[in-house]
Amino acid sequence: MRLAHLHLPGLAPYAVASEVQQRIVAAFLAFKADSTKTCPPPTVITAEFKPVYTCGRREAGSLNAAQEAHLRRNGTADFYYTSRGGQTTFHGPGQLVAYPILDLKQHALSPRCHINLLEEVVIQTCGKYGIKGFRTGNPGVWTSQDRKICAVGVHLRRNISSHGIGLNVSTDLDWFRRIVACGLEDKTATSLAELGVKDVSVADVAKTYVELLATSLKGVQGVEQITKDDLPP
């Protein structure tokens, strides 16, 4: 099988990516319920979002109206509660968001191994640009003990994984000052650009990430570029 890759062009609204993601998840779940239906291929959505703060399950409904208004920053950012794990994070221009949607059983992955794989592919991607990333005792990928370059948060339903990673390529790091990123005090965000990687687009990094993801997934041979027209209805 091949890894289907859908890259959303331009600055995508979070709501659009979320709707596309749910369509693919629904197709996987429909196949699990009725094997006469078509099984979708493992699919990864990549995008660069308009500014948005998203809140994970651990903080669902925990922010009051004033806190939400603070994050919306006079209408310059959106705010959504999501089904992924983790806490509040930022997505926006200059950041690669990648949502691998796949059946873990098809690729012999446990939930923990899936998280490790997503982190490892980010580490390999950073390495392609001369940046050493690594894991710490905290979630995500780091370039030092207190500088985080990539957030990771997933959702699982019947072994179908969705959501994924947010890798800072050239993100304006000021956006992260409005939150305690992923609930970790005294930690800061960094980016490839801040670490000296210049003139690399999010689309370029997306291509690198997806190619490395395809080589890391058991049973996958290569990448197939798709459009929204190729998705299940």
Secondary structure, 3 states (H helix, E strand, C coil): CCEEEEEEEEEECHHHHHHHHHHHHHHHHHHHHCCCCCCCCCEEEEEEECCEEEECHHHCCCCCHHHHHHHHCCCCCEEEECCCCCCCEEECCCEEEEEEEEEHHHHCCCHHHHHHHHHHHHHHHHHHCCCCCECCCCCCEEEECCEEEEEEEEEEECCEEEEEEEEECCCCHHHHHHCCHHHCCCCEECCCCCCCCCCCCHHHHHHHHHHHHHHHCCCCCCEEECCHHHCCC
